[in-house]
Amino acid sequence: MGYPRPEFDADQGALAVRAAGGVIEMHHGSHEEKVVYINLVSGMTLEPNEHDQRFIVDGWAASKFGLDVVKFLVAAAATVEMLGGPKKAKIVIP
């Protein structure tokens, strides 16, 4: 998918997200996402909605962490596909 497998576990990843000012949100219920939102609006994150589930990918965050945006989005799409997620995406632009 373009990136090597991470060399950290979920707890270490969560610590890194919190250290960078991020928030960990827990998923409730089963995955029933209908659409993937690819968010390219810098500094904005879409709010989850447990009654209208959707995968949300903050594409802008890739460049913030020095990642290649295209590789990041391809990896996200592959992850959604492996989870049996939706094949429909909406792109959010400024």
Phi and psi in degrees as GROMACS dihedral restraints (atoms count N, CA, C in turn):
[ dihedral_restraints ]
;  ai    aj    ak    al  type     phi  dphi    fc
    3     4     5     6     1   105.6    20    10
    4     5     6     7     1   -19.1    20    10
    6     7     8     9     1  -123.2    20    10
    7     8     9    10     1   142.4    20    10
    9    10    11    12     1   -69.0    20    10
   10    11    12    13     1   155.1    20    10
   12    13    14    15     1   -59.7    20    10
   13    14    15    16     1   135.9    20    10
   15    16    17    18     1   -60.4    20    10
   16    17    18    19     1   147.8    20    10
   18    19    20    21     1  -107.5    20    10
   19    20    21    22     1    44.3    20    10
   21    22    23    24     1  -146.9    20    10
   22    23    24    25     1   157.9    20    10
   24    25    26    27     1   -94.4    20    10
   25    26    27    28     1   178.9    20    10
   27    28    29    30     1   -60.9    20    10
   28    29    30    31     1   -39.3    20    10
   30    31    32    33     1   -65.6    20    10
   31    32    33    34     1   -43.1    20    10
   33    34    35    36     1   -65.0    20    10
   34    35    36    37     1   -38.0    20    10
   36    37    38    39     1   -63.2    20    10
   37    38    39    40     1   -42.7    20    10
   39    40    41    42     1   -62.6    20    10
   40    41    42    43     1   -41.0    20    10
   42    43    44    45     1   -61.6    20    10
   43    44    45    46     1   -41.8    20    10
   45    46    47    48     1   -65.2    20    10
   46    47    48    49     1   -40.7    20    10
   48    49    50    51     1   -62.6    20    10
   49    50    51    52     1   -46.4    20    10
   51    52    53    54     1   -64.4    20    10
   52    53    54    55     1   -39.7    20    10
   54    55    56    57     1   -63.8    20    10
   55    56    57    58     1   -29.1    20    10
   57    58    59    60     1   -86.9    20    10
   58    59    60    61     1     3.7    20    10
   60    61    62    63     1    91.8    20    10
   61    62    63    64     1     7.8    20    10
   63    64    65    66     1   -84.6    20    10
   64    65    66    67     1   175.8    20    10
   66    67    68    69     1  -127.7    20    10
   67    68    69    70     1   139.3    20    10
   69    70    71    72     1   -96.9    20    10
   70    71    72    73     1   126.0    20    10
   72    73    74    75     1  -115.8    20    10
   73    74    75    76     1   133.6    20    10
   75    76    77    78     1   -90.2    20    10
   76    77    78    79     1   136.5    20    10
   78    79    80    81     1   -83.2    20    10
   79    80    81    82     1   134.5    20    10
   81    82    83    84     1  -112.6    20    10
   82    83    84    85     1   138.6    20    10
   84    85    86    87     1    81.6    20    10
   85    86    87    88     1  -166.2    20    10
   87    88    89    90     1   -89.8    20    10
   88    89    90    91     1   159.6    20    10
   90    91    92    93     1   -73.3    20    10
   91    92    93    94     1   117.5    20    10
   93    94    95    96     1  -134.9    20    10
   94    95    96    97     1    35.7    20    10
   96    97    98    99     1   -62.6    20    10
   97    98    99   100     1   139.8    20    10
   99   100   101   102     1  -105.2    20    10
  100   101   102   103     1   -18.9    20    10
  102   103   104   105     1  -154.1    20    10
  103   104   105   106     1   156.5    20    10
  105   106   107   108     1  -109.2    20    10
  106   107   108   109     1   127.5    20    10
  108   109   110   111     1   -99.8    20    10
  109   110   111   112     1   122.7    20    10
  111   112   113   114     1  -102.3    20    10
  112   113   114   115     1   106.0    20    10
  114   115   116   117     1   -94.8    20    10
  115   116   117   118     1   117.4    20    10
  117   118   119   120     1  -109.5    20    10
  118   119   120   121     1    10.3    20    10
  120   121   122   123     1   -85.2    20    10
  121   122   123   124     1   109.8    20    10
  123   124   125   126     1   -55.8    20    10
  124   125   126   127     1   129.7    20    10
  126   127   128   129     1    79.0    20    10
  127   128   129   130     1     0.7    20    10
  129   130   131   132     1  -112.4    20    10
  130   131   132   133     1   135.8    20    10
  132   133   134   135     1  -123.6    20    10
  133   134   135   136     1   134.6    20    10
  135   136   137   138     1   -75.8    20    10
  136   137   138   139     1   142.0    20    10
  138   139   140   141     1   -75.5    20    10
  139   140   141   142     1   134.2    20    10
  141   142   143   144     1   -65.0    20    10
  142   143   144   145     1   153.9    20    10
  144   145   146   147     1  -138.2    20    10
  145   146   147   148     1   103.8    20    10
  147   148   149   150     1   -66.1    20    10
  148   149   150   151     1   -16.0    20    10
  150   151   152   153     1   -91.5    20    10
  151   152   153   154     1   -12.2    20    10
  153   154   155   156     1  -142.1    20    10
  154   155   156   157     1    74.3    20    10
  156   157   158   159     1   -66.5    20    10
  157   158   159   160     1   142.7    20    10
  159   160   161   162     1  -153.7    20    10
  160   161   162   163     1   146.8    20    10
  162   163   164   165     1   -77.6    20    10
  163   164   165   166     1   135.4    20    10
  165   166   167   168     1  -120.9    20    10
  166   167   168   169     1   122.1    20    10
  168   169   170   171     1  -117.3    20    10
  169   170   171   172     1   114.1    20    10
  171   172   173   174     1   -84.6    20    10
  172   173   174   175     1    86.3    20    10
  174   175   176   177     1   -59.7    20    10
  175   176   177   178     1   -32.3    20    10
  177   178   179   180     1   -62.6    20    10
  178   179   180   181     1   -26.9    20    10
  180   181   182   183     1   -68.6    20    10
  181   182   183   184     1   -24.3    20    10
  183   184   185   186     1   -58.0    20    10
  184   185   186   187     1   -47.9    20    10
  186   187   188   189     1   -68.8    20    10
  187   188   189   190     1   -30.2    20    10
  189   190   191   192     1   -60.6    20    10
  190   191   192   193     1   -33.2    20    10
  192   193   194   195     1  -102.0    20    10
  193   194   195   196     1    15.7    20    10
  195   196   197   198     1    73.4    20    10
  196   197   198   199     1    22.1    20    10
  198   199   200   201     1   -95.7    20    10
  199   200   201   202     1   155.5    20    10
  201   202   203   204     1   -74.4    20    10
  202   203   204   205     1   120.3    20    10
  204   205   206   207     1   -59.8    20    10
  205   206   207   208     1   -44.8    20    10
  207   208   209   210     1   -63.1    20    10
  208   209   210   211     1   -46.9    20    10
  210   211   212   213     1   -61.7    20    10
  211   212   213   214     1   -39.3    20    10
  213   214   215   216     1   -60.7    20    10
  214   215   216   217     1   -46.0    20    10
  216   217   218   219     1   -68.7    20    10
  217   218   219   220     1   -36.7    20    10
  219   220   221   222     1   -64.6    20    10
  220   221   222   223     1   -43.0    20    10
  222   223   224   225     1   -63.0    20    10
  223   224   225   226     1   -40.7    20    10
  225   226   227   228     1   -63.8    20    10
  226   227   228   229     1   -43.5    20    10
  228   229   230   231     1   -63.2    20    10
  229   230   231   232     1   -41.2    20    10
  231   232   233   234     1   -64.0    20    10
  232   233   234   235     1   -38.6    20    10
  234   235   236   237     1   -63.5    20    10
  235   236   237   238     1   -46.4    20    10
  237   238   239   240     1   -59.9    20    10
  238   239   240   241     1   -42.9    20    10
  240   241   242   243     1   -63.9    20    10
  241   242   243   244     1   -43.2    20    10
  243   244   245   246     1   -63.8    20    10
  244   245   246   247     1   -29.5    20    10
  246   247   248   249     1   -82.3    20    10
  247   248   249   250     1     1.3    20    10
  249   250   251   252     1    75.6    20    10
  250   251   252   253     1    25.3    20    10
  252   253   254   255     1   -75.3    20    10
  253   254   255   256     1  -175.6    20    10
  255   256   257   258     1   -68.1    20    10
  256   257   258   259     1   156.4    20    10
  258   259   260   261     1  -104.6    20    10
  259   260   261   262     1    14.6    20    10
  261   262   263   264     1  -116.0    20    10
  262   263   264   265     1   133.0    20    10
  264   265   266   267     1  -128.6    20    10
  265   266   267   268     1   150.1    20    10
  267   268   269   270     1  -123.0    20    10
  268   269   270   271     1   132.9    20    10
  270   271   272   273     1  -101.4    20    10
  271   272   273   274     1   126.8    20    10
  273   274   275   276     1  -100.1    20    10
  274   275   276   277     1   119.3    20    10
  276   277   278   279     1  -121.5    20    10
  277   278   279   280     1   159.1    20    10
